[in-house]
Amino acid sequence: MRLLLFCCVCAVATARAQDGTGPGYPKGYFRNPLNIPMQLSGNFGELRSNHYHMGYDLKTQGRENLPVYAAADGYVGRVKIEPFGFGRAIYVHHPNGYTTVYAHLNNFNSALENWVKQQQYNRESWAVDLEVPPGLFAVKKGDFLAYSGNTGGSQAPHLHFEIRQTNPDVNLNPALFGFPISDATRPVLQRLAIYDRTYSTYEQTPRLLPLKAAATGTYVASPALVQVNTPKVSFAVGGYDTQSGSPNRNGIYEMRLQVDDAEVIRFQMDNISYNDTRYLNAHVDYKMKVTRSIWLQHLSELPGYARSIYKKQTGDGVIDISDGEVHQVRITAYDAAGNASHLRFSIRYTPGAGKTVNDAPGKMFYPQMVDGYETDDCEFYLGERCLYDSVRITYSKQQSTDSVAVSALHAIGAPYIPLHEAMLVRIKPDRVLTPAEETRTVMQWIGSNRKAVQKVEWQGGWAAARFREFGRFQLVTDTTPPVITPLGLTDGANLKNATRIIFTVKDNLGSIKKVRAELDGKWLRFTNDKGGSFIYRFDEHCPPGGHTLRIMAEDEAGNRAERIIRFVR
């Protein structure tokens, strides 16, 4: 009942979001978390690689260490530190049922920083996800929380800011809360894509039409009457939005499709759960993104898109034009401030008007079905939540040229077919392995420009692992340990004038699993932001005198390395 009530509130609020009066979204309750005007480098629902952007990216004038303040009264309920993702983040729970999140931070306020540091030592881990006892760090609106930074997956200094429904944990669009962001600009529409929906969206190249601005807020396609040779079509649009005074290209809040003056489908970037953010791969034309770096947002719901952002009025967005009549199409894009851009064109089914589909080889797989493919030495299985659309998946194999490979190289699928959940891959080695070799065997995935490995599970002579991308797969026996390299530090060094210790860890397959550092037999906290160097800044855990630093590293295959360095401080 609570979930149903929340969904109803969100639906009503969405309908009135553009005039800033929607109930359920308190206007003025949350303040700007910075003391500078709010300018966006990224907005809610913006298209990112394999996920929706789930909040605001607030500009910090290209600088770090701007004070970050609590957006409203509440208490710190969670702190997360990780090498990628959010980096250093604070979650503040508020009494009105919302949570605000502040990410990519540098140092927290001194009390919170000291508490977190103690928890890291208690857990002997720099990366932590801490539930903070309620009331331990109560805050008032405007209290200092931390300094802005560039930690984690951030590519430049900024503050990532989110507003969530606390229970259930769902991200809400901050634009619906009345923040003072000037926006008088309309969304920009760049191109129209038309799909033959008698085929999979992944087995074709859509017909692309350039769009031309005809008047303020109005776009037209060229040609104005589009003739296609398929009785069923769907559409996608490429475009972006901006805010007043900012050049950053942000995501579009809402898009509606009307055919012959009747609304068919729309999407709205109101609320998205982190459990669903990967469904971006069903919302965009993933193939066009991967193969041509063109971003297109579907105005149809793919059959494997569960818990979608689409609101369907008269169907799923696939339009039947088999009657051969001219149909009028209108697509309208809105931003959260209510600025709108309109695209109008006509479409007609004309047999023989031009083919856009490539007949693909391979076995057909379907979303919401469990299926697999088996050969004498390779098997792969897809679960019901793996695919977004029906598609033919190819398989081939060849001998590996890698000297440490112990299997053939198996090519499964194509890189332009996205997977929502990981598929199971099983490979049989090309010879009988010794127990020692089995222990050091990993499965390697090879993409177009990346590689990765997974530790395997042995199942009756077959090695099994799960991957979330199609590509080429092989078994590799890895006996090479990681390499630990201290930077500017040698055994017997005098560090009385130094402020920190730095080292790196590299692996031949890029598969570092665990790194641990001990000072005089006790765990020592080294930071590892962005997965790069490990850094320890001298503090009370390293008093003046002689010390022994022990660094240990292990890769996915179980190979271990160790360095012992003695120094004086």
C-alpha positions as CSV (number, residue, x, y, z in Angstrom):
1,M,0.0,0.0,0.0
2,R,2.8,2.4,0.8
3,L,4.5,1.7,-2.6
4,L,1.2,2.2,-4.4
5,L,0.6,5.5,-2.6
6,F,4.1,6.7,-3.4
7,C,3.6,5.8,-7.1
8,C,0.3,7.7,-7.2
9,V,1.9,10.8,-5.6
10,C,4.8,10.7,-8.1
11,A,2.3,10.4,-11.0
12,V,0.4,13.5,-9.9
13,A,3.5,15.4,-9.2
14,T,4.9,14.6,-12.6
15,A,1.8,15.8,-14.4
16,R,2.2,19.2,-12.8
17,A,6.0,19.3,-12.5
18,Q,6.4,21.8,-15.3
19,D,4.5,24.5,-13.5
20,G,6.3,23.9,-10.3
21,T,3.2,23.2,-8.2
22,G,3.3,19.4,-8.1
23,P,2.3,18.0,-4.7
24,G,4.6,15.6,-2.9
25,Y,7.7,17.6,-3.9
26,P,8.3,20.3,-1.2
27,K,9.4,23.5,-2.8
28,G,12.0,25.4,-0.8
29,Y,12.6,22.6,1.7
30,F,16.0,21.9,0.3
31,R,18.7,24.6,-0.1
32,N,21.5,24.8,-2.6
33,P,24.3,22.6,-1.0
34,L,26.9,25.1,-2.2
35,N,27.3,28.8,-1.5
36,I,27.7,29.7,-5.1
37,P,24.8,29.8,-7.7
38,M,23.6,26.5,-8.9
39,Q,24.9,25.7,-12.4
40,L,24.6,22.2,-14.0
41,S,27.1,20.2,-15.8
42,G,24.8,17.2,-15.7
43,N,21.1,16.7,-14.9
44,F,18.8,13.9,-13.8
45,G,18.2,11.2,-16.4
46,E,21.1,12.3,-18.5
47,L,22.4,9.5,-20.7
48,R,25.6,8.0,-19.5
49,S,27.5,4.8,-20.4
50,N,25.4,1.9,-19.3
51,H,23.3,4.0,-16.8
52,Y,21.1,7.0,-16.3
53,H,22.6,9.9,-14.4
54,M,20.8,9.9,-11.1
55,G,21.1,13.4,-9.8
56,Y,22.5,16.9,-10.4
57,D,26.2,17.5,-11.2
58,L,26.8,21.0,-9.8
59,K,29.7,23.0,-11.1
60,T,32.3,24.1,-8.5
61,Q,34.0,26.8,-10.7
62,G,36.6,24.2,-11.8
63,R,37.9,24.1,-8.2
64,E,38.0,21.6,-5.4
65,N,37.5,22.2,-1.6
66,L,34.4,24.4,-1.8
67,P,32.3,24.0,1.4
68,V,29.3,21.6,1.0
69,Y,26.4,22.2,3.3
70,A,23.4,20.1,4.4
71,A,20.4,20.8,2.2
72,A,18.0,20.4,5.1
73,D,17.7,19.3,8.7
74,G,18.4,15.6,9.3
75,Y,21.2,13.3,10.3
76,V,24.1,11.5,8.5
77,G,22.8,8.0,7.9
78,R,25.4,6.5,5.6
79,V,29.0,7.2,4.4
80,K,30.5,5.4,1.4
81,I,34.1,5.4,0.3
82,E,35.1,3.6,-2.9
83,P,37.9,3.9,-5.6
84,F,35.4,4.5,-8.4
85,G,31.7,5.5,-8.5
86,F,30.9,8.1,-5.8
87,G,34.4,8.2,-4.4
88,R,33.7,9.8,-1.0
89,A,30.0,10.3,-0.3
90,I,27.6,11.3,2.5
91,Y,24.0,10.4,2.8
92,V,21.7,12.6,5.0
93,H,18.3,11.3,6.0
94,H,15.6,14.0,6.5
95,P,12.4,13.8,8.7
96,N,10.1,14.3,5.7
97,G,11.1,10.9,4.2
98,Y,13.8,12.1,1.8
99,T,17.5,11.4,1.6
100,T,20.1,13.8,0.1
101,V,23.4,12.5,-1.3
102,Y,26.6,14.4,-1.7
103,A,29.4,12.7,-3.7
104,H,32.9,13.0,-5.1
105,L,33.9,14.8,-1.9
106,N,37.3,15.4,-0.3
107,N,37.5,15.6,3.5
108,F,34.4,15.4,5.6
109,N,33.9,17.8,8.6
110,S,36.4,16.9,11.3
111,A,34.1,15.0,13.6
112,L,32.7,12.8,10.8
113,E,36.2,12.4,9.3
114,N,37.6,11.1,12.5
115,W,34.7,8.7,13.1
116,V,35.0,7.3,9.6
117,K,38.8,6.9,9.9
118,Q,38.3,4.9,13.1
119,Q,35.7,2.6,11.3
120,Q,38.2,2.0,8.5
121,Y,40.8,0.9,11.0
122,N,38.3,-1.3,12.8
123,R,37.4,-3.0,9.6
124,E,40.9,-2.9,8.2
125,S,39.6,-1.5,4.9
126,W,39.9,1.9,3.2
127,A,36.8,1.2,1.0
128,V,33.8,1.1,3.3
129,D,30.0,1.4,3.2
130,L,29.0,2.5,6.7
131,E,25.6,2.7,8.2
132,V,25.8,5.6,10.7
133,P,23.7,5.3,13.9
134,P,20.8,7.8,13.9
135,G,21.5,10.9,15.9
136,L,25.3,10.4,16.0
137,F,25.8,13.2,13.5
138,A,22.7,15.4,13.5
139,V,22.7,18.3,11.1
140,K,20.8,21.5,10.6
141,K,20.0,23.0,7.2
142,G,23.2,24.8,6.2
143,D,25.6,22.9,8.4
144,F,29.0,22.2,7.0
145,L,29.3,18.6,5.8
146,A,32.5,18.3,3.7
147,Y,34.6,19.8,1.0
148,S,33.8,19.3,-2.7
149,G,36.3,17.3,-4.7
150,N,37.0,15.1,-7.7
151,T,37.1,11.6,-6.1
152,G,35.9,8.3,-7.5
153,G,34.6,8.2,-11.0
154,S,34.5,12.0,-11.4
155,Q,36.4,13.3,-14.4
156,A,36.6,17.0,-13.2
157,P,35.9,18.9,-10.0
158,H,32.1,19.1,-9.2
159,L,29.5,18.1,-6.6
160,H,27.2,15.2,-7.4
161,F,23.9,15.8,-5.6
162,E,20.9,13.5,-5.3
163,I,17.4,13.6,-3.7
164,R,16.0,10.2,-2.9
165,Q,12.8,8.8,-1.5
166,T,14.2,7.1,1.6
167,N,11.9,4.1,1.7
168,P,11.6,2.8,-0.9
169,D,15.0,3.9,-2.1
170,V,14.2,5.7,-5.3
171,N,16.0,8.6,-6.9
172,L,13.9,11.7,-7.7
173,N,14.6,14.4,-10.1
174,P,15.9,17.5,-8.2
175,A,14.4,19.7,-10.8
176,L,11.0,19.0,-9.3
177,F,12.0,20.6,-5.9
178,G,12.1,24.2,-7.0
179,F,15.8,24.9,-6.9
180,P,16.8,28.4,-8.3
181,I,18.2,27.3,-11.7
182,S,17.5,29.7,-14.6
183,D,16.2,27.8,-17.6
184,A,14.5,29.6,-20.6
185,T,16.1,27.5,-23.3
186,R,14.2,24.8,-25.3
187,P,15.5,21.3,-25.9
188,V,17.5,20.9,-29.2
189,L,16.4,18.1,-31.6
190,Q,19.1,16.9,-33.9
191,R,17.9,13.8,-35.8
192,L,15.1,11.3,-36.2
193,A,15.5,7.6,-36.5
194,I,12.9,5.2,-38.0
195,Y,13.0,1.5,-37.3
196,D,11.5,-1.5,-39.1
197,R,9.8,-3.2,-36.2
198,T,9.2,-6.5,-38.0
199,Y,12.8,-7.0,-37.1
200,S,14.9,-6.6,-33.9
201,T,16.3,-3.2,-33.3
202,Y,19.8,-4.7,-33.1
203,E,19.5,-6.3,-36.6
204,Q,19.2,-3.1,-38.5
205,T,20.5,0.3,-39.1
206,P,17.7,2.8,-38.6
207,R,16.8,5.3,-41.3
208,L,18.3,8.6,-40.1
209,L,16.7,11.9,-41.0
210,P,18.2,15.3,-40.3
211,L,16.0,17.8,-38.5
212,K,15.8,21.5,-39.3
213,A,14.6,24.3,-37.1
214,A,11.6,25.8,-39.0
215,A,10.5,28.4,-36.3
216,T,11.0,29.0,-32.6
217,G,10.5,25.6,-30.9
218,T,9.5,23.8,-34.1
219,Y,11.4,21.3,-36.2
220,V,10.7,19.6,-39.5
221,A,12.1,16.4,-41.0
222,S,13.5,16.1,-44.5
223,P,11.6,14.7,-46.4
224,A,8.4,15.9,-44.7
225,L,6.6,12.8,-46.0
226,V,8.6,9.7,-45.1
227,Q,7.8,6.6,-47.1
228,V,8.9,3.3,-45.7
229,N,8.6,-0.4,-46.9
230,T,7.6,-1.8,-43.5
231,P,4.1,-2.0,-42.1
232,K,5.3,-1.5,-38.5
233,V,7.6,1.3,-37.4
234,S,8.9,2.9,-34.3
235,F,10.9,6.1,-33.8
236,A,13.8,7.5,-31.8
237,V,15.1,11.0,-31.5
238,G,18.6,12.4,-30.9
239,G,18.8,15.7,-29.0
240,Y,19.8,17.5,-25.8
241,D,18.9,20.2,-23.4
242,T,20.7,23.2,-21.9
243,Q,20.1,25.7,-19.1
244,S,20.3,29.5,-19.4
245,G,23.9,30.7,-19.3
246,S,25.4,27.1,-19.6
247,P,26.9,25.4,-22.6
248,N,26.6,21.9,-21.2
249,R,24.5,19.5,-23.1
250,N,22.2,17.8,-20.7
251,G,19.5,15.2,-20.9
252,I,15.9,15.7,-22.0
253,Y,13.3,15.5,-19.2
254,E,10.3,14.3,-21.2
255,M,9.3,13.3,-24.7
256,R,5.9,12.5,-26.1
257,L,4.8,10.7,-29.3
258,Q,1.5,11.5,-31.0
259,V,0.2,9.8,-34.1
260,D,-2.9,11.3,-35.9
261,D,-3.4,13.6,-32.8
262,A,-3.6,10.7,-30.4
263,E,-0.9,10.2,-27.8
264,V,0.8,6.8,-28.1
265,I,3.6,6.8,-25.5
266,R,5.9,9.2,-23.5
267,F,8.8,8.9,-21.2
268,Q,9.6,11.1,-18.2
269,M,12.7,11.4,-16.1
270,D,10.9,11.8,-12.7
271,N,12.1,8.9,-10.6
272,I,14.5,6.0,-11.2
273,S,15.8,3.3,-8.8
274,Y,19.5,2.4,-8.9
275,N,18.2,-1.1,-9.4
276,D,16.9,0.0,-12.7
277,T,19.5,2.5,-13.9
278,R,21.1,0.0,-16.3
279,Y,17.9,-0.1,-18.3
280,L,19.3,3.0,-20.1
281,N,20.6,0.3,-22.5
282,A,17.0,-0.4,-23.5
283,H,16.0,3.3,-23.7
284,V,18.7,4.2,-26.2
285,D,19.7,2.6,-29.5
286,Y,22.7,0.8,-28.0
287,K,23.9,-0.4,-31.4
288,M,24.1,3.2,-32.8
289,K,25.8,4.3,-29.6
290,V,28.5,1.6,-29.8
291,T,29.1,1.6,-33.6
292,R,28.7,5.2,-34.5
293,S,28.7,7.2,-31.2
294,I,25.2,8.5,-32.0
295,W,22.8,8.8,-29.0
296,L,19.1,8.1,-29.9
297,Q,16.3,7.8,-27.4
298,H,13.6,5.3,-28.3
299,L,9.9,6.3,-28.3
300,S,9.0,2.7,-27.9
301,E,9.3,0.2,-25.1
302,L,11.5,-2.8,-25.9
303,P,10.0,-6.1,-24.7
304,G,12.8,-6.7,-22.2
305,Y,12.5,-3.3,-20.5
306,A,11.1,-4.1,-17.1
307,R,10.1,-1.3,-14.7
308,S,10.5,1.2,-17.6
309,I,10.3,5.0,-17.6
310,Y,7.7,4.9,-20.3
311,K,4.0,5.8,-19.8
312,K,2.0,3.9,-22.5
313,Q,-1.3,5.4,-23.7
314,T,-2.2,3.4,-26.8
315,G,0.4,0.7,-27.2
316,D,4.2,0.2,-26.7
317,G,5.2,2.8,-29.4
318,V,5.3,0.4,-32.3
319,I,3.0,1.9,-35.0
320,D,1.0,-0.1,-37.5
321,I,0.9,1.8,-40.8
322,S,-0.1,-1.2,-42.9
323,D,-3.2,0.6,-44.3
324,G,-1.0,2.6,-46.7
325,E,-2.5,5.9,-45.5
326,V,-0.6,9.0,-44.6
327,H,-0.2,9.3,-40.9
328,Q,0.7,12.5,-39.1
329,V,3.4,12.3,-36.4
330,R,4.2,14.8,-33.7
331,I,7.0,14.4,-31.2
332,T,7.4,16.9,-28.4
333,A,10.4,17.3,-26.1
334,Y,10.1,19.1,-22.8
335,D,12.6,20.2,-20.2
336,A,11.7,20.2,-16.5
337,A,11.0,24.0,-16.6
338,G,8.3,23.4,-19.2
339,N,10.2,24.7,-22.3
340,A,9.1,22.6,-25.3
341,S,10.3,21.8,-28.9
342,H,8.0,20.1,-31.5
343,L,8.8,17.9,-34.4
344,R,6.2,17.2,-37.1
345,F,6.3,14.9,-40.1
346,S,4.2,12.4,-42.0
347,I,4.8,8.8,-42.7
348,R,3.3,6.2,-45.2
349,Y,3.8,2.5,-45.9
350,T,4.9,2.1,-49.5
351,P,6.1,-1.5,-50.3
352,G,9.6,-1.5,-51.9
353,A,10.6,1.9,-50.6
354,G,14.0,0.8,-49.4
355,K,15.5,-1.8,-47.1
356,T,17.1,-0.9,-43.8
357,V,17.5,-4.4,-42.3
358,N,20.4,-6.8,-42.6
359,D,19.4,-10.5,-42.4
360,A,21.6,-11.7,-39.5
361,P,23.0,-15.3,-39.0
362,G,22.9,-17.0,-35.6
363,K,20.4,-18.5,-33.2
364,M,17.5,-16.3,-32.2
365,F,17.2,-15.5,-28.5
366,Y,14.3,-13.8,-26.8
367,P,13.9,-11.5,-23.8
368,Q,12.1,-13.0,-20.7
369,M,13.2,-16.5,-21.8
370,V,16.0,-18.8,-20.6
371,D,18.0,-20.3,-23.4
372,G,21.5,-21.4,-24.3
373,Y,23.9,-22.6,-27.0
374,E,26.2,-25.7,-26.7
375,T,29.2,-27.1,-28.5
376,D,31.7,-29.7,-27.6
377,D,34.0,-27.2,-25.8
378,C,31.9,-24.0,-25.2
379,E,28.5,-23.3,-23.8
380,F,26.7,-20.1,-22.9
381,Y,23.3,-19.5,-21.2
382,L,21.2,-16.4,-21.1
383,G,18.6,-15.8,-18.3
384,E,15.2,-14.2,-18.7
385,R,16.6,-10.8,-17.7
386,C,19.6,-10.8,-20.0
387,L,18.1,-9.3,-23.2
388,Y,16.1,-6.2,-24.0
389,D,15.0,-7.3,-27.5
390,S,14.9,-10.4,-29.6
391,V,18.1,-10.9,-31.5
392,R,20.2,-13.5,-33.3
393,I,23.4,-14.4,-31.4
394,T,26.4,-15.8,-33.4
395,Y,29.1,-18.1,-32.2
396,S,32.5,-19.0,-33.7
397,K,35.8,-20.3,-32.5
398,Q,39.5,-20.3,-33.5
399,Q,42.8,-21.3,-32.0
400,S,44.2,-18.9,-29.6
401,T,47.5,-17.3,-30.3
402,D,48.1,-16.5,-26.6
403,S,51.0,-18.6,-25.2
404,V,49.3,-18.9,-21.8
405,A,45.9,-19.9,-23.2
406,V,44.6,-23.4,-22.4
407,S,41.5,-23.3,-24.6
408,A,40.4,-22.1,-28.0
409,L,39.2,-18.5,-28.5
410,H,35.4,-18.5,-28.5
411,A,33.5,-15.5,-30.0
412,I,30.0,-15.1,-28.6
413,G,27.6,-12.4,-29.9
414,A,28.4,-8.9,-31.0
415,P,29.6,-5.9,-28.9
416,Y,26.5,-3.8,-30.0
417,I,24.1,-6.2,-28.3
418,P,23.7,-5.2,-24.6
419,L,23.2,-7.5,-21.7
420,H,21.2,-6.5,-18.7
421,E,22.3,-9.4,-16.4
422,A,25.4,-11.5,-16.8
423,M,25.3,-14.6,-18.9
424,L,27.0,-17.9,-17.9
425,V,29.9,-19.0,-20.1
426,R,31.4,-22.5,-19.8
427,I,34.6,-23.5,-21.6
428,K,36.4,-26.8,-21.7
429,P,40.2,-26.6,-21.8
430,D,42.0,-28.1,-24.8
431,R,44.0,-30.4,-22.6
432,V,43.8,-32.0,-19.2
433,L,45.1,-29.5,-16.6
434,T,46.9,-30.4,-13.5
435,P,45.3,-29.5,-10.1
436,A,47.9,-26.7,-9.8
437,E,47.0,-25.3,-13.3
438,E,43.3,-25.5,-12.5
439,T,43.9,-23.4,-9.4
440,R,45.6,-20.7,-11.5
441,T,43.1,-20.7,-14.4
442,V,40.9,-17.7,-15.2
443,M,38.5,-16.9,-18.0
444,Q,39.5,-13.9,-20.1
445,W,37.1,-11.7,-21.9
446,I,38.4,-9.7,-24.9
447,G,36.4,-6.8,-26.2
448,S,37.2,-4.4,-29.0
449,N,39.7,-2.4,-26.9
450,R,39.5,-3.8,-23.4
451,K,40.2,-7.1,-21.6
452,A,39.0,-8.5,-18.3
453,V,39.3,-11.7,-16.3
454,Q,37.1,-13.7,-13.9
455,K,38.0,-16.5,-11.5
456,V,36.4,-19.7,-12.8
457,E,34.4,-22.3,-11.0
458,W,35.2,-25.9,-12.1
459,Q,32.2,-28.0,-13.0
460,G,33.0,-31.5,-14.1
461,G,36.0,-30.5,-16.3
462,W,34.4,-27.3,-17.5
463,A,35.4,-23.8,-16.3
464,A,32.5,-21.5,-15.7
465,A,32.3,-17.7,-15.2
466,R,29.7,-14.9,-15.7
467,F,30.1,-11.8,-17.9
468,R,27.9,-8.9,-18.7
469,E,29.2,-8.3,-22.2
470,F,29.5,-10.3,-25.4
471,G,32.9,-10.7,-26.9
472,R,35.7,-13.3,-27.2
473,F,36.4,-15.7,-24.3
474,Q,39.3,-18.0,-23.5
475,L,40.9,-19.9,-20.6
476,V,44.2,-18.6,-19.4
477,T,46.6,-20.1,-16.9
478,D,48.1,-17.2,-15.0
479,T,51.2,-17.9,-12.8
480,T,52.6,-14.3,-12.8
481,P,52.2,-12.5,-9.5
482,P,51.4,-8.8,-9.3
483,V,54.3,-6.2,-9.2
484,I,54.5,-3.9,-6.2
485,T,56.4,-0.7,-6.9
486,P,57.1,1.8,-4.1
487,L,57.6,5.3,-5.5
488,G,60.5,7.2,-4.1
489,L,60.9,4.7,-1.3
490,T,63.8,2.3,-0.8
491,D,64.7,-0.1,2.0
492,G,66.5,1.8,4.8
493,A,65.1,5.2,3.7
494,N,65.0,8.2,6.0
495,L,61.6,9.8,5.7
496,K,61.8,12.5,8.4
497,N,61.1,15.2,5.8
498,A,58.5,13.2,3.8
499,T,54.7,13.7,4.2
500,R,53.5,10.5,2.6
501,I,54.2,7.1,1.2
502,I,53.1,6.0,-2.3
503,F,53.2,2.7,-4.2
504,T,51.5,1.1,-7.2
505,V,50.4,-2.4,-7.9
506,K,50.2,-3.8,-11.5
507,D,49.2,-7.2,-12.8
508,N,49.9,-8.8,-16.2
509,L,46.2,-9.4,-16.7
510,G,44.9,-6.3,-14.9
511,S,43.2,-8.5,-12.3
512,I,44.2,-7.2,-8.9
513,K,41.9,-8.8,-6.3
514,K,43.3,-7.6,-3.0
515,V,46.0,-5.3,-1.6
516,R,47.0,-5.0,2.0
517,A,49.6,-2.9,3.8
518,E,50.8,-3.3,7.4
519,L,53.0,-1.1,9.5
520,D,54.9,-2.9,12.2
521,G,52.4,-5.8,11.9
522,K,49.2,-3.6,12.0
523,W,46.9,-2.6,9.1
524,L,47.7,0.8,7.7
525,R,45.2,2.9,5.8
526,F,46.3,3.7,2.2
527,T,43.8,5.5,0.0
528,N,43.3,4.2,-3.6
529,D,41.2,6.8,-5.3
530,K,40.3,6.0,-9.0
531,G,42.2,2.7,-8.7
532,G,45.6,4.4,-9.2
533,S,48.4,4.8,-6.7
534,F,48.1,3.8,-3.1
535,I,48.8,6.7,-0.8
536,Y,49.4,7.0,3.0
537,R,49.8,10.4,4.5
538,F,51.7,10.4,7.8
539,D,49.6,10.7,10.9
540,E,49.5,9.3,14.4
541,H,49.6,5.7,13.1
542,C,53.3,6.2,12.2
543,P,55.1,8.0,15.0
544,P,58.8,9.0,14.8
545,G,61.3,6.2,14.8
546,G,62.1,3.0,12.8
547,H,59.3,1.1,11.1
548,T,58.7,-1.9,8.9
549,L,56.2,-1.6,6.0
550,R,54.8,-4.8,4.5
551,I,52.8,-4.7,1.3
552,M,50.9,-7.7,0.0
553,A,48.9,-8.1,-3.3
554,E,46.9,-10.9,-4.8
555,D,45.4,-11.3,-8.3
556,E,42.3,-13.1,-9.4
557,A,44.2,-16.3,-10.2
558,G,45.5,-16.4,-6.6
559,N,49.1,-15.3,-7.4
560,R,50.6,-13.3,-4.5
561,A,53.4,-10.7,-4.2
562,E,55.0,-9.1,-1.1
563,R,57.4,-6.3,-0.5
564,I,59.0,-5.4,2.9
565,I,60.5,-2.0,3.3
566,R,62.2,-0.6,6.4
567,F,62.4,3.1,7.0
568,V,63.0,5.8,9.6
569,R,60.7,8.7,10.3
